[in-house]
């Protein structure tokens, strides 16, 4: 856990229950906002209808192997790395 996460948890624990609920509501709002931004970004990517090349098929197979082997990043990790 990062120092910021530790500090946030300490602050939340120090608040009365009612205010903790408000923090939770706000955190959910921020998450929904980020999810909406991601959906909006993805929806703007144009769809391309072209046949997959042999190279494409190999890359897809490699990606499947990566997923099976656990060589993946969560959406949260990707956002953090990209600074979004």
PDB file as gemmi writes it, atoms N, CA and C in Angstrom:
CRYST1    1.000    1.000    1.000  90.00  90.00  90.00 P 1                      
ATOM      1  N   UNK A   1       0.855  -1.170   0.000  1.00  0.00           N  
ATOM      2  CA  UNK A   1       0.000   0.000   0.000  1.00  0.00           C  
ATOM      3  C   UNK A   1       0.904   1.237   0.000  1.00  0.00           C  
ATOM      4  N   UNK A   2       0.499   2.243  -0.736  1.00  0.00           N  
ATOM      5  CA  UNK A   2       1.287   3.470  -0.824  1.00  0.00           C  
ATOM      6  C   UNK A   2       1.084   4.327   0.427  1.00  0.00           C  
ATOM      7  N   UNK A   3       1.982   5.287   0.602  1.00  0.00           N  
ATOM      8  CA  UNK A   3       1.879   6.205   1.736  1.00  0.00           C  
ATOM      9  C   UNK A   3       0.576   6.996   1.666  1.00  0.00           C  
ATOM     10  N   UNK A   4       0.182   7.381   0.452  1.00  0.00           N  
ATOM     11  CA  UNK A   4      -1.073   8.138   0.290  1.00  0.00           C  
ATOM     12  C   UNK A   4      -2.264   7.288   0.714  1.00  0.00           C  
ATOM     13  N   UNK A   5      -2.254   6.002   0.350  1.00  0.00           N  
ATOM     14  CA  UNK A   5      -3.360   5.125   0.739  1.00  0.00           C  
ATOM     15  C   UNK A   5      -3.413   4.967   2.257  1.00  0.00           C  
ATOM     16  N   UNK A   6      -2.237   4.782   2.874  1.00  0.00           N  
ATOM     17  CA  UNK A   6      -2.189   4.661   4.333  1.00  0.00           C  
ATOM     18  C   UNK A   6      -2.745   5.914   5.009  1.00  0.00           C  
ATOM     19  N   UNK A   7      -2.339   7.075   4.512  1.00  0.00           N  
ATOM     20  CA  UNK A   7      -2.792   8.342   5.091  1.00  0.00           C  
ATOM     21  C   UNK A   7      -4.305   8.504   4.925  1.00  0.00           C  
ATOM     22  N   UNK A   8      -4.796   8.148   3.737  1.00  0.00           N  
ATOM     23  CA  UNK A   8      -6.233   8.242   3.476  1.00  0.00           C  
ATOM     24  C   UNK A   8      -7.016   7.337   4.427  1.00  0.00           C  
ATOM     25  N   UNK A   9      -6.548   6.127   4.617  1.00  0.00           N  
ATOM     26  CA  UNK A   9      -7.225   5.199   5.530  1.00  0.00           C  
ATOM     27  C   UNK A   9      -7.228   5.753   6.950  1.00  0.00           C  
ATOM     28  N   UNK A  10      -6.097   6.311   7.384  1.00  0.00           N  
ATOM     29  CA  UNK A  10      -6.030   6.891   8.728  1.00  0.00           C  
ATOM     30  C   UNK A  10      -7.024   8.037   8.887  1.00  0.00           C  
ATOM     31  N   UNK A  11      -7.106   8.882   7.873  1.00  0.00           N  
ATOM     32  CA  UNK A  11      -8.040  10.010   7.930  1.00  0.00           C  
ATOM     33  C   UNK A  11      -9.478   9.504   7.982  1.00  0.00           C  
ATOM     34  N   UNK A  12      -9.804   8.552   7.136  1.00  0.00           N  
ATOM     35  CA  UNK A  12     -11.176   8.016   7.096  1.00  0.00           C  
ATOM     36  C   UNK A  12     -11.535   7.385   8.435  1.00  0.00           C  
ATOM     37  N   UNK A  13     -10.616   6.632   9.008  1.00  0.00           N  
ATOM     38  CA  UNK A  13     -10.889   5.981  10.297  1.00  0.00           C  
ATOM     39  C   UNK A  13     -11.110   6.993  11.415  1.00  0.00           C  
ATOM     40  N   UNK A  14     -10.533   8.180  11.282  1.00  0.00           N  
ATOM     41  CA  UNK A  14     -10.683   9.196  12.329  1.00  0.00           C  
ATOM     42  C   UNK A  14     -12.013   9.948  12.239  1.00  0.00           C  
ATOM     43  N   UNK A  15     -12.732   9.765  11.145  1.00  0.00           N  
ATOM     44  CA  UNK A  15     -13.994  10.490  10.948  1.00  0.00           C  
ATOM     45  C   UNK A  15     -15.161   9.760  11.601  1.00  0.00           C  
ATOM     46  N   UNK A  16     -16.196  10.511  11.984  1.00  0.00           N  
ATOM     47  CA  UNK A  16     -17.434   9.869  12.451  1.00  0.00           C  
ATOM     48  C   UNK A  16     -18.059   9.062  11.301  1.00  0.00           C  
ATOM     49  N   UNK A  17     -18.875   8.071  11.667  1.00  0.00           N  
ATOM     50  CA  UNK A  17     -19.455   7.164  10.676  1.00  0.00           C  
ATOM     51  C   UNK A  17     -20.212   7.900   9.571  1.00  0.00           C  
ATOM     52  N   UNK A  18     -20.965   8.922   9.910  1.00  0.00           N  
ATOM     53  CA  UNK A  18     -21.743   9.673   8.912  1.00  0.00           C  
ATOM     54  C   UNK A  18     -20.809  10.289   7.867  1.00  0.00           C  
ATOM     55  N   UNK A  19     -19.704  10.862   8.329  1.00  0.00           N  
ATOM     56  CA  UNK A  19     -18.763  11.466   7.396  1.00  0.00           C  
ATOM     57  C   UNK A  19     -18.014  10.405   6.587  1.00  0.00           C  
ATOM     58  N   UNK A  20     -17.798   9.225   7.165  1.00  0.00           N  
ATOM     59  CA  UNK A  20     -17.187   8.124   6.413  1.00  0.00           C  
ATOM     60  C   UNK A  20     -18.086   7.731   5.236  1.00  0.00           C  
ATOM     61  N   UNK A  21     -19.401   7.746   5.496  1.00  0.00           N  
ATOM     62  CA  UNK A  21     -20.350   7.434   4.425  1.00  0.00           C  
ATOM     63  C   UNK A  21     -20.267   8.479   3.319  1.00  0.00           C  
ATOM     64  N   UNK A  22     -20.079   9.736   3.680  1.00  0.00           N  
ATOM     65  CA  UNK A  22     -19.947  10.790   2.679  1.00  0.00           C  
ATOM     66  C   UNK A  22     -18.670  10.607   1.858  1.00  0.00           C  
ATOM     67  N   UNK A  23     -17.591  10.224   2.530  1.00  0.00           N  
ATOM     68  CA  UNK A  23     -16.334   9.952   1.823  1.00  0.00           C  
ATOM     69  C   UNK A  23     -16.533   8.788   0.853  1.00  0.00           C  
ATOM     70  N   UNK A  24     -17.232   7.757   1.303  1.00  0.00           N  
ATOM     71  CA  UNK A  24     -17.511   6.607   0.437  1.00  0.00           C  
ATOM     72  C   UNK A  24     -18.340   7.027  -0.770  1.00  0.00           C  
ATOM     73  N   UNK A  25     -19.363   7.835  -0.555  1.00  0.00           N  
ATOM     74  CA  UNK A  25     -20.179   8.328  -1.672  1.00  0.00           C  
ATOM     75  C   UNK A  25     -19.320   9.104  -2.676  1.00  0.00           C  
ATOM     76  N   UNK A  26     -18.436   9.955  -2.158  1.00  0.00           N  
ATOM     77  CA  UNK A  26     -17.578  10.748  -3.031  1.00  0.00           C  
ATOM     78  C   UNK A  26     -16.593   9.856  -3.789  1.00  0.00           C  
ATOM     79  N   UNK A  27     -16.031   8.860  -3.108  1.00  0.00           N  
ATOM     80  CA  UNK A  27     -15.107   7.934  -3.765  1.00  0.00           C  
ATOM     81  C   UNK A  27     -15.824   7.173  -4.881  1.00  0.00           C  
ATOM     82  N   UNK A  28     -17.062   6.765  -4.632  1.00  0.00           N  
ATOM     83  CA  UNK A  28     -17.845   6.083  -5.675  1.00  0.00           C  
ATOM     84  C   UNK A  28     -18.110   7.011  -6.848  1.00  0.00           C  
ATOM     85  N   UNK A  29     -18.387   8.282  -6.550  1.00  0.00           N  
ATOM     86  CA  UNK A  29     -18.579   9.275  -7.607  1.00  0.00           C  
ATOM     87  C   UNK A  29     -17.320   9.387  -8.467  1.00  0.00           C  
ATOM     88  N   UNK A  30     -16.152   9.488  -7.823  1.00  0.00           N  
ATOM     89  CA  UNK A  30     -14.889   9.596  -8.564  1.00  0.00           C  
ATOM     90  C   UNK A  30     -14.642   8.370  -9.429  1.00  0.00           C  
ATOM     91  N   UNK A  31     -14.947   7.183  -8.886  1.00  0.00           N  
ATOM     92  CA  UNK A  31     -14.760   5.950  -9.652  1.00  0.00           C  
ATOM     93  C   UNK A  31     -15.688   5.926 -10.864  1.00  0.00           C  
ATOM     94  N   UNK A  32     -16.946   6.295 -10.670  1.00  0.00           N  
ATOM     95  CA  UNK A  32     -17.893   6.321 -11.787  1.00  0.00           C  
ATOM     96  C   UNK A  32     -17.465   7.327 -12.837  1.00  0.00           C  
ATOM     97  N   UNK A  33     -16.933   8.459 -12.396  1.00  0.00           N  
ATOM     98  CA  UNK A  33     -16.455   9.486 -13.326  1.00  0.00           C  
ATOM     99  C   UNK A  33     -15.300   8.931 -14.167  1.00  0.00           C  
ATOM    100  N   UNK A  34     -14.358   8.243 -13.519  1.00  0.00           N  
ATOM    101  CA  UNK A  34     -13.218   7.655 -14.233  1.00  0.00           C  
ATOM    102  C   UNK A  34     -13.710   6.573 -15.199  1.00  0.00           C  
ATOM    103  N   UNK A  35     -14.665   5.741 -14.740  1.00  0.00           N  
ATOM    104  CA  UNK A  35     -15.220   4.700 -15.608  1.00  0.00           C  
ATOM    105  C   UNK A  35     -15.897   5.326 -16.829  1.00  0.00           C  
ATOM    106  N   UNK A  36     -16.635   6.410 -16.616  1.00  0.00           N  
ATOM    107  CA  UNK A  36     -17.303   7.093 -17.728  1.00  0.00           C  
ATOM    108  C   UNK A  36     -16.279   7.667 -18.703  1.00  0.00           C  
ATOM    109  N   UNK A  37     -15.205   8.249 -18.170  1.00  0.00           N  
ATOM    110  CA  UNK A  37     -14.150   8.784 -19.037  1.00  0.00           C  
ATOM    111  C   UNK A  37     -13.557   7.666 -19.897  1.00  0.00           C  
ATOM    112  N   UNK A  38     -13.363   6.512 -19.302  1.00  0.00           N  
ATOM    113  CA  UNK A  38     -12.814   5.376 -20.053  1.00  0.00           C  
ATOM    114  C   UNK A  38     -13.785   4.930 -21.147  1.00  0.00           C  
ATOM    115  N   UNK A  39     -15.067   4.826 -20.782  1.00  0.00           N  
ATOM    116  CA  UNK A  39     -16.068   4.420 -21.777  1.00  0.00           C  
ATOM    117  C   UNK A  39     -16.157   5.438 -22.901  1.00  0.00           C  
ATOM    118  N   UNK A  40     -16.121   6.728 -22.550  1.00  0.00           N  
ATOM    119  CA  UNK A  40     -16.177   7.776 -23.569  1.00  0.00           C  
ATOM    120  C   UNK A  40     -14.975   7.688 -24.502  1.00  0.00           C  
ATOM    121  N   UNK A  41     -13.798   7.462 -23.931  1.00  0.00           N  
ATOM    122  CA  UNK A  41     -12.578   7.346 -24.733  1.00  0.00           C  
ATOM    123  C   UNK A  41     -12.692   6.157 -25.690  1.00  0.00           C  
ATOM    124  N   UNK A  42     -13.109   5.024 -25.174  1.00  0.00           N  
ATOM    125  CA  UNK A  42     -13.222   3.813 -25.993  1.00  0.00           C  
ATOM    126  C   UNK A  42     -14.272   3.989 -27.081  1.00  0.00           C  
ATOM    127  N   UNK A  43     -15.367   4.674 -26.757  1.00  0.00           N  
ATOM    128  CA  UNK A  43     -16.437   4.844 -27.745  1.00  0.00           C  
ATOM    129  C   UNK A  43     -16.001   5.719 -28.916  1.00  0.00           C  
ATOM    130  N   UNK A  44     -14.955   6.523 -28.727  1.00  0.00           N  
ATOM    131  CA  UNK A  44     -14.475   7.397 -29.799  1.00  0.00           C  
ATOM    132  C   UNK A  44     -13.480   6.710 -30.729  1.00  0.00           C  
ATOM    133  N   UNK A  45     -13.065   5.512 -30.355  1.00  0.00           N  
ATOM    134  CA  UNK A  45     -12.132   4.781 -31.212  1.00  0.00           C  
ATOM    135  C   UNK A  45     -12.905   4.242 -32.413  1.00  0.00           C  
ATOM    136  N   UNK A  46     -12.487   4.601 -33.605  1.00  0.00           N  
ATOM    137  CA  UNK A  46     -13.241   4.142 -34.780  1.00  0.00           C  
ATOM    138  C   UNK A  46     -13.116   2.625 -34.971  1.00  0.00           C  
ATOM    139  N   UNK A  47     -14.203   2.036 -35.406  1.00  0.00           N  
ATOM    140  CA  UNK A  47     -14.185   0.610 -35.704  1.00  0.00           C  
ATOM    141  C   UNK A  47     -13.625   0.404 -37.101  1.00  0.00           C  
ATOM    142  N   UNK A  48     -12.737  -0.562 -37.190  1.00  0.00           N  
ATOM    143  CA  UNK A  48     -12.119  -0.863 -38.470  1.00  0.00           C  
ATOM    144  C   UNK A  48     -12.467  -2.303 -38.825  1.00  0.00           C  
ATOM    145  N   UNK A  49     -13.022  -2.473 -39.997  1.00  0.00           N  
ATOM    146  CA  UNK A  49     -13.393  -3.812 -40.435  1.00  0.00           C  
ATOM    147  C   UNK A  49     -12.412  -4.281 -41.493  1.00  0.00           C  
ATOM    148  N   UNK A  50     -11.356  -4.932 -41.028  1.00  0.00           N  
ATOM    149  CA  UNK A  50     -10.411  -5.510 -41.955  1.00  0.00           C  
ATOM    150  C   UNK A  50     -10.019  -6.877 -41.417  1.00  0.00           C  
ATOM    151  N   UNK A  51      -9.579  -7.737 -42.293  1.00  0.00           N  
ATOM    152  CA  UNK A  51      -9.237  -9.088 -41.879  1.00  0.00           C  
ATOM    153  C   UNK A  51      -7.956  -9.085 -41.062  1.00  0.00           C  
ATOM    154  N   UNK A  52      -7.906 -10.029 -40.130  1.00  0.00           N  
ATOM    155  CA  UNK A  52      -6.723 -10.153 -39.295  1.00  0.00           C  
ATOM    156  C   UNK A  52      -5.594 -10.810 -40.070  1.00  0.00           C  
ATOM    157  N   UNK A  53      -4.393 -10.274 -39.894  1.00  0.00           N  
ATOM    158  CA  UNK A  53      -3.218 -10.853 -40.549  1.00  0.00           C  
ATOM    159  C   UNK A  53      -2.680 -11.985 -39.679  1.00  0.00           C  
ATOM    160  N   UNK A  54      -1.748 -12.712 -40.216  1.00  0.00           N  
ATOM    161  CA  UNK A  54      -1.099 -13.788 -39.459  1.00  0.00           C  
ATOM    162  C   UNK A  54      -0.405 -13.192 -38.226  1.00  0.00           C  
ATOM    163  N   UNK A  55       0.192 -12.018 -38.408  1.00  0.00           N  
ATOM    164  CA  UNK A  55       0.851 -11.327 -37.296  1.00  0.00           C  
ATOM    165  C   UNK A  55      -0.165 -10.960 -36.211  1.00  0.00           C  
ATOM    166  N   UNK A  56      -1.341 -10.486 -36.621  1.00  0.00           N  
ATOM    167  CA  UNK A  56      -2.401 -10.159 -35.668  1.00  0.00           C  
ATOM    168  C   UNK A  56      -2.801 -11.397 -34.870  1.00  0.00           C  
ATOM    169  N   UNK A  57      -2.990 -12.497 -35.571  1.00  0.00           N  
ATOM    170  CA  UNK A  57      -3.413 -13.740 -34.914  1.00  0.00           C  
ATOM    171  C   UNK A  57      -2.363 -14.217 -33.915  1.00  0.00           C  
ATOM    172  N   UNK A  58      -1.087 -14.081 -34.264  1.00  0.00           N  
ATOM    173  CA  UNK A  58      -0.012 -14.465 -33.348  1.00  0.00           C  
ATOM    174  C   UNK A  58      -0.019 -13.566 -32.110  1.00  0.00           C  
ATOM    175  N   UNK A  59      -0.246 -12.272 -32.316  1.00  0.00           N  
ATOM    176  CA  UNK A  59      -0.285 -11.333 -31.198  1.00  0.00           C  
ATOM    177  C   UNK A  59      -1.464 -11.646 -30.269  1.00  0.00           C  
ATOM    178  N   UNK A  60      -2.589 -12.002 -30.840  1.00  0.00           N  
ATOM    179  CA  UNK A  60      -3.760 -12.373 -30.037  1.00  0.00           C  
ATOM    180  C   UNK A  60      -3.457 -13.618 -29.227  1.00  0.00           C  
ATOM    181  N   UNK A  61      -2.838 -14.600 -29.849  1.00  0.00           N  
ATOM    182  CA  UNK A  61      -2.491 -15.829 -29.144  1.00  0.00           C  
ATOM    183  C   UNK A  61      -1.506 -15.536 -28.010  1.00  0.00           C  
ATOM    184  N   UNK A  62      -0.533 -14.657 -28.269  1.00  0.00           N  
ATOM    185  CA  UNK A  62       0.429 -14.275 -27.228  1.00  0.00           C  
ATOM    186  C   UNK A  62      -0.288 -13.587 -26.074  1.00  0.00           C  
ATOM    187  N   UNK A  63      -1.237 -12.735 -26.395  1.00  0.00           N  
ATOM    188  CA  UNK A  63      -2.000 -12.036 -25.355  1.00  0.00           C  
ATOM    189  C   UNK A  63      -2.787 -13.031 -24.501  1.00  0.00           C  
ATOM    190  N   UNK A  64      -3.376 -14.021 -25.142  1.00  0.00           N  
ATOM    191  CA  UNK A  64      -4.114 -15.054 -24.391  1.00  0.00           C  
ATOM    192  C   UNK A  64      -3.184 -15.818 -23.457  1.00  0.00           C  
ATOM    193  N   UNK A  65      -1.991 -16.132 -23.940  1.00  0.00           N  
ATOM    194  CA  UNK A  65      -1.010 -16.820 -23.103  1.00  0.00           C  
ATOM    195  C   UNK A  65      -0.590 -15.941 -21.927  1.00  0.00           C  
ATOM    196  N   UNK A  66      -0.433 -14.640 -22.190  1.00  0.00           N  
ATOM    197  CA  UNK A  66      -0.080 -13.704 -21.117  1.00  0.00           C  
ATOM    198  C   UNK A  66      -1.162 -13.680 -20.043  1.00  0.00           C  
ATOM    199  N   UNK A  67      -2.415 -13.665 -20.457  1.00  0.00           N  
ATOM    200  CA  UNK A  67      -3.525 -13.649 -19.509  1.00  0.00           C  
ATOM    201  C   UNK A  67      -3.506 -14.928 -18.676  1.00  0.00           C  
ATOM    202  N   UNK A  68      -3.355 -16.076 -19.329  1.00  0.00           N  
ATOM    203  CA  UNK A  68      -3.319 -17.351 -18.602  1.00  0.00           C  
ATOM    204  C   UNK A  68      -2.176 -17.399 -17.604  1.00  0.00           C  
ATOM    205  N   UNK A  69      -1.035 -16.799 -17.956  1.00  0.00           N  
ATOM    206  CA  UNK A  69       0.143 -16.814 -17.091  1.00  0.00           C  
ATOM    207  C   UNK A  69       0.117 -15.696 -16.046  1.00  0.00           C  
ATOM    208  N   UNK A  70      -0.916 -14.850 -16.093  1.00  0.00           N  
ATOM    209  CA  UNK A  70      -1.023 -13.774 -15.116  1.00  0.00           C  
ATOM    210  C   UNK A  70      -0.177 -12.556 -15.433  1.00  0.00           C  
ATOM    211  N   UNK A  71       0.313 -12.471 -16.652  1.00  0.00           N  
ATOM    212  CA  UNK A  71       1.116 -11.311 -17.056  1.00  0.00           C  
ATOM    213  C   UNK A  71       0.173 -10.222 -17.574  1.00  0.00           C  
ATOM    214  N   UNK A  72      -0.585  -9.661 -16.644  1.00  0.00           N  
ATOM    215  CA  UNK A  72      -1.586  -8.648 -16.992  1.00  0.00           C  
ATOM    216  C   UNK A  72      -1.553  -7.529 -15.950  1.00  0.00           C  
ATOM    217  N   UNK A  73      -2.193  -6.405 -16.267  1.00  0.00           N  
ATOM    218  CA  UNK A  73      -2.345  -5.280 -15.358  1.00  0.00           C  
ATOM    219  C   UNK A  73      -3.828  -5.029 -15.158  1.00  0.00           C  
ATOM    220  N   UNK A  74      -4.197  -4.679 -13.944  1.00  0.00           N  
ATOM    221  CA  UNK A  74      -5.587  -4.296 -13.696  1.00  0.00           C  
ATOM    222  C   UNK A  74      -5.814  -2.920 -14.313  1.00  0.00           C  
ATOM    223  N   UNK A  75      -7.067  -2.578 -14.504  1.00  0.00           N  
ATOM    224  CA  UNK A  75      -7.391  -1.256 -15.041  1.00  0.00           C  
ATOM    225  C   UNK A  75      -6.828  -0.178 -14.121  1.00  0.00           C  
ATOM    226  N   UNK A  76      -6.908  -0.408 -12.817  1.00  0.00           N  
ATOM    227  CA  UNK A  76      -6.386   0.566 -11.854  1.00  0.00           C  
ATOM    228  C   UNK A  76      -4.880   0.782 -12.055  1.00  0.00           C  
ATOM    229  N   UNK A  77      -4.131  -0.314 -12.269  1.00  0.00           N  
ATOM    230  CA  UNK A  77      -2.689  -0.198 -12.491  1.00  0.00           C  
ATOM    231  C   UNK A  77      -2.392   0.576 -13.790  1.00  0.00           C  
ATOM    232  N   UNK A  78      -3.182   0.306 -14.805  1.00  0.00           N  
ATOM    233  CA  UNK A  78      -2.996   1.012 -16.083  1.00  0.00           C  
ATOM    234  C   UNK A  78      -3.253   2.506 -15.904  1.00  0.00           C  
ATOM    235  N   UNK A  79      -4.359   2.843 -15.233  1.00  0.00           N  
ATOM    236  CA  UNK A  79      -4.667   4.255 -14.994  1.00  0.00           C  
ATOM    237  C   UNK A  79      -3.525   4.931 -14.238  1.00  0.00           C  
ATOM    238  N   UNK A  80      -3.022   4.236 -13.200  1.00  0.00           N  
ATOM    239  CA  UNK A  80      -1.957   4.806 -12.395  1.00  0.00           C  
ATOM    240  C   UNK A  80      -0.709   5.036 -13.225  1.00  0.00           C  
ATOM    241  N   UNK A  81      -0.343   4.058 -14.067  1.00  0.00           N  
ATOM    242  CA  UNK A  81       0.842   4.186 -14.914  1.00  0.00           C  
ATOM    243  C   UNK A  81       0.683   5.300 -15.958  1.00  0.00           C  
ATOM    244  N   UNK A  82      -0.553   5.471 -16.440  1.00  0.00           N  
ATOM    245  CA  UNK A  82      -0.798   6.505 -17.456  1.00  0.00           C  
ATOM    246  C   UNK A  82      -1.115   7.867 -16.837  1.00  0.00           C  
ATOM    247  N   UNK A  83      -1.278   7.883 -15.525  1.00  0.00           N  
ATOM    248  CA  UNK A  83      -1.576   9.144 -14.845  1.00  0.00           C  
ATOM    249  C   UNK A  83      -2.978   9.648 -15.078  1.00  0.00           C  
ATOM    250  N   UNK A  84      -3.920   8.726 -15.260  1.00  0.00           N  
ATOM    251  CA  UNK A  84      -5.313   9.124 -15.452  1.00  0.00           C  
ATOM    252  C   UNK A  84      -6.140   8.770 -14.234  1.00  0.00           C  
TER     253      UNK A  84                                                      
END                                                                             
